[in-house]
């Protein structure tokens, strides 16, 4: 029997219209729409032509494919109509996992998003006055509540020079800070917050920053590049490992507009190092009547020492010390939605709000809804209502009990599950050297490498994302919601049984 040519095989394939008119697919089009079904038909036929062209499909293969065309089209249709953005189970032990969406939102935040998103709202409407309002108020009123007691309680904030520095355009400022002088606005992320602040305060002017603080954040975004986009001029001082206060002082010129401090939140420099205390920078900035801007990055609103993490400044620490404007993220240590906050002196924040960039960078009603609900949990002292904070606060012993319960269920002749000591990390560029003691579920499966086992876990529904270390798959239940323990156990049981069969 002669081998059929590729042209002969191509001719066996039906046309798009011919296949789409089959009764099964006509019925499918009634359910899902003719356009979607036609697109699926085109994709399936194009795939078959490509397989014929590459030689991967012979005459027998074509006959098998033709017998299952309807099912292939339906599978393609279902796949095309599925959401690409999916829920996953984070078993990595990284609380603020950037690739997995950082901070999970609280139940209250999700409820408020649903409530506000489903209808109209007073996003920019003053109900009492019956006139246009500002969207800022929904977050700023809560930030004021959170910051007021702490700022008002702070003592010894250095006085600022009474006379304005010529050419800065800043004007005279008050000698003391009170909560009434602190305002917060919101943009879409912390990089945007830094961009807005620098463009507002230092457009065409110099910004002094330590060479050791010119950090790179996620996906190759670098502070010098953000600064360049803001039209500010970078003035590096000091060295990578050592910068002194006199380096800043000697670099100040008539073109200087801002002193910038960048918190090294995603790495540490150890050994022969030196960095000015924030109080020294505040004193210098106030003496020279320059604004001090601090990019905190992660920006905690709670004391990390309560979960055993030291050396990570909070927003309150910086404002209480006298920093003029602090920028920080919403979806990191704050535990809310992706956003960038600028908290600081009311006069400076007002200038940023009037910058045309602010409108381009502002957030929508859904983000305000999520942020408002998150901040209300802080105001009420309900820290465990915020998932990221609850995960940081859970004890090693509690995690160990959950891990033991899962291990007891999944151990088999082919699958080994041991509970061992380990560490969780905060992630998201926060407290890079900090470790949270935990108990890990260490899993091995006969006949599968650790990488293969990890791949199979990712193929589960929902996908389970784990760590691979020393030839074992490690699952840290600190970052697994307790209600998902059952799904983890069921997935491991299924894998163990599949290998045994």
N, C-alpha and C positions, 0 to 999 in steps of 0.2 A: 504494500500500500504506500502510495507516494505521500510524502510529507506536504501538508498544505502550506501554501505561501502566506506571508503576513497579509497580503492583499485579500486572500480568501478568508482569513480569520476576521479581518476588519469588516468584510461584507456580512458576516454572520451576526454582527451586532445590530440591534434595532436602532432606529433613529430616536431622537429625543421625543418627538411628538408621538411616535408609535408606542414607545414605552410608557409615556405619561398617560395615554388613553386606556391603559389596562384597567379593568374594573377595580382591582385592589387599590391602585394608585389614585383613581378617580375618587374613591371613597376617602382615601387619606387626604386628598386635596380639599374635600369638603370640611374635614376636621382641622387641618393645619394651614390651608391656603394654597392656591395653585402656584403662586410664585415660589414658595418655599419648596414644594414638591418638585417643580421643574428644575430648580437649582440643584436639588439632591440627585435628580436623574442625570443632569449634565456632569456632576462630579463623579458619579459611579461609572458612567460610560467613558469619561476622560481617563479614569484610573485604569480601566480595562484596556483602552487603546495604548496607554503608556506601558502596561505590562506586556502586551503583544509586541510593541516596538522594541522593548529591551530583551525580548526572548524569554521572559520568565513565564509566559503563558503559551502552552501549545494547544493543539486542537482539542485534546481531551479536557484540558483546563478550561478552555472557552466553553465547552459544553456544560461543565459543572457550574461555571459562573452564570451562564444563561438560565439554568434551572433555578437559580436562587436570586434572580435579579430583583424581584419585588421585595424580598427580605433585605437585600443589600441597600436598596433605596430607602426603605423605612429606617434601617440602622443609621444610614448617613443623615437622614432627616432629623432623627432624634438627637444625634450627636451635634448637628449644626444648631439646633434649637435649645441646647443645654446652656446654662450659664457657664462662662469661662471662669468667673470669680467664684470660688467654692470655699466652703468651710473645711478646715483641716484640724486635726488634733495635734497640738504642739506638745510633744513629749521630749523636747530637747533640753528642757530646764533653763532656757533663755527666756526670761520673763518678757522683755521688750524686744522681741525678735523682729528686726527690720523687715526681713523677707516674708515674714508671716503676718505683717500688718501691725506690728508694735502692740500698743495697749488695747486689750479688749474693752469694749464699752460696757458700762453698768446697765442693769435692767431698767433703771430709772431713765438713763440717757436714751435707751432704745424706745421706751414708751413715749418719751417726750418728742423724739424724732417722728415717731408714727403719728402722734397727735398734731404736731405742727405741720408736718409734710402733707397730711391728708386734706388740709383745707387752707383757709386764709388765716393770717395772723397779724399781730401788731408789730411786725418786724421794724417798720419805720413809720409807725403811727402812734401819736400820743393820744391815748383814749380819753384822758381827763380834759385835755385842751381841744380835742377834736381836730387836730392839725398834724402836719408832718412831724415825725420824731426822728431820732437817730438810733440806728441798730446797735451802736456801741453800748447803750445803757444796760442791755440785758446781761452783759458780762461784767461791765465796769462796776455796777452796784455791788456785785458779789465779791469782786476783787477788793473793793474798798472795805467790805466787812472783814475779809480775811486778813488784810494788811493793816487795818487801822489800829487794832489793839497792840500789835507787835511794834509798829512804827512809833506810835505814841509812847510806848513803854521804853523805846530805845533812848539812851542818854548819851550825851557827849558827841553828837554829830558835829564835825568841825564847821566853824563859821566860814562863810564864803566872803571873799573881798567885796566891799560895797560898790566899788567902781567897776563899770563894765570894761572889758578888754576891748580896745579900739579895733574895729574891723571884724569882730566876731558876730555882731548882730544879735548877741544873746540878751543884752540888756541887763540891768541890775537884778539880783535875785535875793531871796530871803536868807537870813543868816541861820535859821533853823528849819528843820523839816518836820512837818506834821502829816497825819494821814490825809488831811484835806488837800495836801499838795501832791498826792499820788494818784495818777490816772492810768488806766490800762486800755489799750486798743488791741484789736485782733486782726491778724492777716493769715495767709494760708499756710505758712510754715516758718520755722525759725530763720532759715536763709532769707526769706522775704522780709522778715522783721529787721535783720541786720542791713539788708539792702535799703529798706525804707529809712532807717535811722541814719545811715551814713549819707545817703543822698540828700536828706533834709538838713543835716547838721554840717556836712563837710563837702558839699558840691564844689569842685574845683579847688578845694583846700586840702591840707595835709592831715593825715590821721596817724598818730604815733602808736605803734604796737610792737611788742617784744618779738624778736625773731623766733623765739621758742614757742610762740603761740600762733604761728601761721599754719594752722592745722588744715588737714583735708578731711572733710566729712564724707558721708556716703556717696557712692557712685561718682567719685572723682571730683566732687565740688570742693573748691579750695577757697579759703578766706581771701587770699589776694585777688582771685578772680571775681568774687562777689564784690570786693571793694572797687575793682576796676569798673565793673558794671554800674556802680553807684556814682561814678565820676569823681570819687575821692582819690587822693594821691597817697599811696602807701609810703610811710616813713618807718623803716625798720630800725630798731635799736637793740643793743645788747648782742648776745650770742645765743646759739641754740640752747645751751645749758645754763647760762648765767646772764641775768639782766638785773641791774640795780636801779634804784630810784633816780640816781644822778644821770643815768643814761636817758631817761625820759626828760628830765629837766634841761639837760644840755641840748636836746633835740628841738625844743620848743622855739619857734620863730614866729614872725608876723603872719605867716601863712598857716600856722597850726590852728585847726578847728576842733579837733576831738582827741582825747586820750582813750584808747581802746584796750580793754583787757578781754582776752578770749580764754575761757576756761578749757583746759585740756581734758575734756571729759572722756575722750575715747583712747587715750594713751597716757603713759606716765614717763617722766624723765627722772632717773634715779642716779645717785652717785654724787659727783661734784657739781651741785646745782645751786642756784640762787634765784629768787623771784621776790619782788617787792610785796609786802603785805598790802591788802586792799586798802587799809587805813592810810598807808603812805601815799598811794595813788590818789585817794580822795583828798588828802591834805594838799598835795601838789596841784591837783585840778582846781580846787577851790581857791588856792592862793593865786593862781594864774587866770582865774575866771574862765576856765575851759570846762565843757561838759565831759564827764567820765561815763563812757558807755561800756557795759559789760555784757558780752555774749556768753550766757551760762549754758546754752545748749539744752541740756536735759531739764533743768529748772524745777527742782522739787519744791512743793509747798508744805512738806512735812519733814520732820527731823529724821534723816536716814539712820542716825545712831540708834533709833528705836528698833531697827532690824539688824543691828550689828555692823553697819557700814559707816565708816568715818571718812573725813577728808573731802566730803562732797558738799559744797556750799548750797544753801537754799536761796530762793528768791528773797526771803525775809532777811537773811544774813546780809546780802548785798545792799538792799535798800536801807536797812538799819545802819549799815556802815557809812551811808552817804552817797552811794553810787547814784548818778543822775537818771540813767535809763538802763534797765535790764531787759534783755531779750531771752526768750526761752520757748521750748516746744510744748504743745498740748498733748501729744500722744506718747510722751516718754514718762518721766517720773510723775507728772501730774495725773496720768492715767485717763486722759480724755481723748477727744478726736484730734486728728491732724490739724494743727493750727500753730501760729507763731504769735506770741504775746510780747507787747512792749509795755512795761510798767515803769513809771517814773514821774519826774517833775511835770506838773500839769502844763506849764508853759511850753516845754519842749515837746510833749506828746501832742499838744494842740497844733504845733507847727507840722508835725508828721501827719496829723489827720488832714490838714489842709493841702498836703502834697498830692498832686494828681496821681502819683503812683499808688496812693492808698486805695483809691477806687479800683485800680487794676488788680490789687493784691488782696482785697477784702474777702471775707468768707460769707457763705450763704446762710439761709435760715436754718437748714438742717444742722450745720456745724454749731451755730449759736444755741440751738436746742440741746445738742449733746453736751456742749461746754457748760451751759447753764445748769443742767442736771448734775454734772460732775462737780461743779463748784458748790452746789447746794449740799452735796454730801459732805464736803469739807466744812462748810458753815455749821452743819448739824453734828459734826464730829463722827460721822458714820464712815470711817475709813475702810472698813471691811466691805462696804457696799461697792467699792471701786475695785474691780477684779485684779488689776496689777498690784495694788497695795496689799490686797488680801493674800495674793500669792507670795509676796515678799515676807509677810508676817507669819505664814503658816509654819509650824514647827517641824523639825526633822523627824520627831517621833510620830507625828500624825501622818506624815508622808510615808514613813516606814510601815505603819499599820496597813495603809492602803496598798502599798507595794506587796506586802506579804500576802494579802488577800488575793491579789491578782496572781501571784506566783503559785499559790496553792491550787488554783483552778487550772492553770495551763501546763504544769509540768507533766511530761509524758515520756515514753521510751525514746522518742525522737527529738523532743524539745526540752532544753534545760533552761530554767529560770531561777536565778539566784538574786537575793537582795543584798546589796553592798553599799558601803559608805561612798559618798561622792560630794560634789559641789554643784550648786546651781549658780547662774550668773544673772545680773540684772539686764545687761545688754542695752541695745539702743544707744550706744556711745556714752553710757552712764557708768561711773565707778568701775573703770576697767580692771582694777586689781581686786575688787571686792568679790568675795565668795560667800554664798549662803549654804551652810551645811545641809545636806539632804541624804536621802536613801534612794539608790538607783536599782531599777530592775534590769539585771544583766541577762540577756537572752542569747542562746546559741541553738542552732537547729541542725541536726545531722543531715548531711547531704547538701547543705546550703552554706555558702560563705556569708560572712556578716553583711557584705555589700548586697548580696542577692536577697538576704532576708529583709534588709532595709528597703530594697526595691519593692518587694512583695507587700510590705506594710504600707508603702506609699500608694500601692494599687488598690488598697481597701477603700470602702465607701463608708464614712469619710476617710481620706488618706491620713495615715499616721506618720508623722515626721519625727524621727529619732536620731540619736547620735551613734556613730560607729567608732569604737576605740578598742585597740588591742584585740582585734578579732572577734569582738562581741558587739551586739546591738544593745545600747543603753537607753532605757526609757526613764525619764524623770517625771514623776507624777506631780511635782510642784506646779508645773505649767499645764497640767491636764485638769480640766474641770471635773470634780468628783462624779458628776452625772455621766461622764464619758469613760469612767473606769470599766464599765460593763462592755463598751464597744472595744476597748483595748484588749480585754480578756477574751472576748469572743473572736476577735481577729487572730490572736495568737493561738487559740484553741483550733480554729479552722486551719491555720497553717500547719500546726502539728499533725492534725488528722490527715491533711492532704499529703504530707510527706510519708506518713505511715501507710497510706493506701497505695 
